[in-house]
């Protein structure tokens, strides 16, 4: 089953899934770091989801974890009103997205594990930016989000990652990991595998920001984990045509069952917030480009339907 904010659904209900988005982000520390990381207009997000539903979108993964702007209340509300299934995230993000005195930094590995498991099995804590998790709703998270950067690799205390791994082992929930380099992606995939997290419960994000080092991308995929591409339509990194060539090379290498797509949406990317592409971009612009390049409809359906069904289900 797949855990959405409105309850468990059969994987077969997923027909077209964006595997990494941000639908709401409350004003706070993330938007201080980057003003584009503020998505707090309910009407605008609702309108964007209506665009997504209109192109056949059924399922979206909201990748913002608790304590750093996640708006669990509005995720539930908009899912009810629009009829799009939303998978919410527990876990933690980059430490720059938390104020220095945030409660996250003081908790033990055991306490962090308990919080993550609670959000996956009992319900999400509400409004945790400025206070310890206490009050919670019955609606649950469906995945664990983590983030690794150079500071987290150098930090000898890996309690946050151990907590995420323990929570995944206990609940069989998927772990989605933000990365900034291929080396970080390889490190964290191996870390979780060595902990005993199942390979099909590990999703490594942002691996298409740098389309070079294709052999390292293959090395990550060879571990059996999911490789997520979410830099589509982000032209400050590369063109869509270059993205297509990367995907074709991964497909030629036999990794079609491990690819996931998303847009990693921000204020600058959502049309309803005045952005430049919108949640219909994958369906209306990028997938036709893939098809034109020779990628079959069967493969496209795997990436947008079959792979998410497996990646976000609890085995």
N, C-alpha and C positions, 0 to 999 in steps of 0.2 A: 504493500500500500504506500501511497504518497501522502505525506502530511501537509495539508494546506491550512491557511488561517481559519477556514470554515470547517475543517475536519478532514478525515482521511478520504481519499478517492482511489479508485482503481487506476492503475497506470494506463489502461486502455483509454481513459478519458482524455489523456494528453494527445492532442492532434497537431499542435504547432506551439513550440515552447521557446521563449527567450530565456536562456540559462543564466544570465547575469544582468540585472537592471537595478536602478534605484528609483523608486516611485515617490517616496517621501523622504525628506531630510529636514528635521527641525532646525531652526536657526540656533547656532551654537558654535562649539569649537571647530567642527569641520568647515563651516562657512567662514570662520575667521582665517583658516588656513587657505581656503579657496572659495570666493563668493559663489562660484558655480555649484558648490555643494550645499545649496539651500533650495529645497523643493517643498515648500510649505503652503502652497496654494491648492486647496482641495479641489476646487473647480477645474483648475488647469490639469492636474493629474487625472482627474476623472475624464476629462475631454481626451487626453492622450490615450487612456485605456480604451475609450470608445473607438478611437482610430485603430488601435491594435485588434480589438474584437472584430471590427469591420473587415479586416483582411484575413480573418480566420484564426486569429490568435486565441488560444485557449488557456495558456499557462505562462506565468512569469515568476522568476525567482528574484525576490528582493534581497539584495546582498548586503544590506546595512544591519550590523549587529546591535545588540542592546548597548545602552550607555553612550552612544556616539551619534545620536540623531534619529535612530529608528522610531518610526511613528506607528506602533503596533495597533493603536486604536483606529487610525484612518485606513490602515491596510485592511482591517476587517470590514470596515464600513464600505470602502470602495469595492471590495470583492463582492459583497452582498448586493450592492446597487448595480454593478456592471455585469456580473456573472462571469468574470474571469477568475480562474483559480490562481491564488498567490501563495508562494512558498516563502515564508519569512525565515530570518536567520537569528540564531543566538551566536555566542562567541565573542570575538574581539577584533578590532581593526588596528590600523597603524597607531602607534602611541601618540603621534602628533595630533590625532583627532580626539584626544582627551586632555582636559586641563591637568596641571601637574599634581593637584591634590585629589585626583579622581579615586574613587573607592576601588577600582579595578587593580590598582598597583599594590594595595595592602593585603589582598586576600591570598590565602594559601592555595596550593594546587588542589587540595581536597575541597576547599570552599568554592573555587572556580568550577570544578567538575560538578559539584552539587547544583550550582546555578544553571549550568548548561543543560544538565539532565532534567532539571525541573522545567525549563522552558520547552524541552522536547517532549516531556511526558505528562506534565500537569498543566502548564500554561505559562504565557509570557509575562514577565514583570513589566510594569508600566512606568513610563517617565523616569528613566534611570540615569539621566544625564548628570544630575546634581545630587543624587541621594542613593544610598545603598538599596539594592532590590528588596522590596518588602511586599507591597500590594501587587497582585497579579490577576490576569484575566484567564478564563478557561481556554481561550484560543492558543494554539501551540505553534512553536517554530518547527520547521521541517528540515533544517540543515544547520550545521555549525560553520560559521565563517571565521577564518583566521587570517592574519596578515604577517608576512615576513619581509624584513628589509635587512640592510647591513648591520644595523644596531642590534636587531634580534638574533642574528647569527652570531655576533661577537659576544652577546650577553650569555654568561655561563648559566644563568638561571632560565631554564626553558619551561618553567612551570605552566605558562599559558598553553604551550603546545602539548605538554603532557596532559593537562586538563582536557583539552579538546580531543586528544586521542583516546583518553579514558572514557569520555562521554560517548564517543562514536562506538567504541567497543561495547559499551553497556547497552546502547540503544540501537545500534546498527544505522545511525543517521549518517548521511554523507558529510564530509568535510570539504569546504571550498576555501582555497587558499589564494589570497592576493600575493602576487610576486612582482618584483621589479626587474629581475634578470633571470635568464635561463638557469644560471648557477643556483640561485635561490630556489627555483622550482625543483631542481634535481635534489637539492639538499632536503627540502621539506617533504618531498614525496618519499625519499628513502627513510627519513626520520619516522614518519607515520607507519610505513611498512615494517620497520624494525620494531615498532611498538606493538605490532599485531593488528593494526587497522587493515581491513580488507581493501585490496587494490581497487575494487569497484566502488568503494566509498570515498575515494580521494579524487578531487577535482582541482587542477592547477590552472589558475587564471592568468590572463594578460600575456600569454606566451607569444602573441602576435604583435606586441608593441615594437619589438625588434625582430624583423623578419629574417635576420641573418642567423647564423649558428643553427642551421637546419639539422645538423647531426645531433646537436644536444637536444633539440625538440624530439627527435626520434628516440634518443636515449631515455627521455622522460616517458614517452609513450610506450617504449618497450617494457617498462615496469608494469604495464597493465592499467595505469591510472587514466582518468579522463583529462584530455587536453582541451582547454577552453579558449576560443578566439573571440575577443570582444572589442577589438580595436577597428572593426569594420566602420568605414565612413569617418575615421579620424585622420584627416589628411595631413595633420602636422607630423604624423609618424610615417605614413606611406600612402600610396594610392590604393584604390580597391583592386586595380589590375595586379599590383604586386601581391596583395593579399590572396587573390585567386591563384597565383602561381605557387604561393606557399601551401595553400590547401591542396592543390593538385599534386604537389610533391609528397605531401603526407598521405594522400589517398593512394598514390602510386606505390608507396611503401607499405600499404596494407593496414592503415590505422583508421579506416572508415568507421569502425564501431566505437571509437574513443573520442570523436570530435564533438564539441558542443559550441553553439554560437550564442552571442548576445551583443548588446550595444553599450553596456556599462554607462547608462544614461546619466546625464547631468543637466543642469539648467541650460547649458550651451548647446545641448543636443536635442532636447525635447521641443517640438514645434509649439506646443501649447504654452511653453514658457518663453517663446521667442527664439528658440534654438533653430538649428540648421538641418536636421534630418528627420527626427520623429520615429516613433515606434513602428511605423509601417515600412521603414527603410529596408530592412532585411528582406521582407517579402516582395516589395514593389521594385526595388532597385538592385540590391546585391545578389539575391538568388537568381534573377534573370541573367545577370552577368556570369554567374557560375554556370548556369545552364548553357549559355552561349559558348562558354569555353569548353564544353563537352562533358561536364559533370551531369550524370544521369539523374532523372527524377527519383529513381530508387535510392540513390545515395543521398540526395537532398532530404528525402523523407526519413532516412536513417538519422541524419544529423538533427533535424528539427522535431522528430517525433519519437522514433524508436530509442535513440541514445538517451534522451532525457527521461523516458519512461524507466530505464534501468538505473540511470545515475541518481535519481532522486527518490527511488523506492527504497524502503527498508527491507532488506532481505532476511 
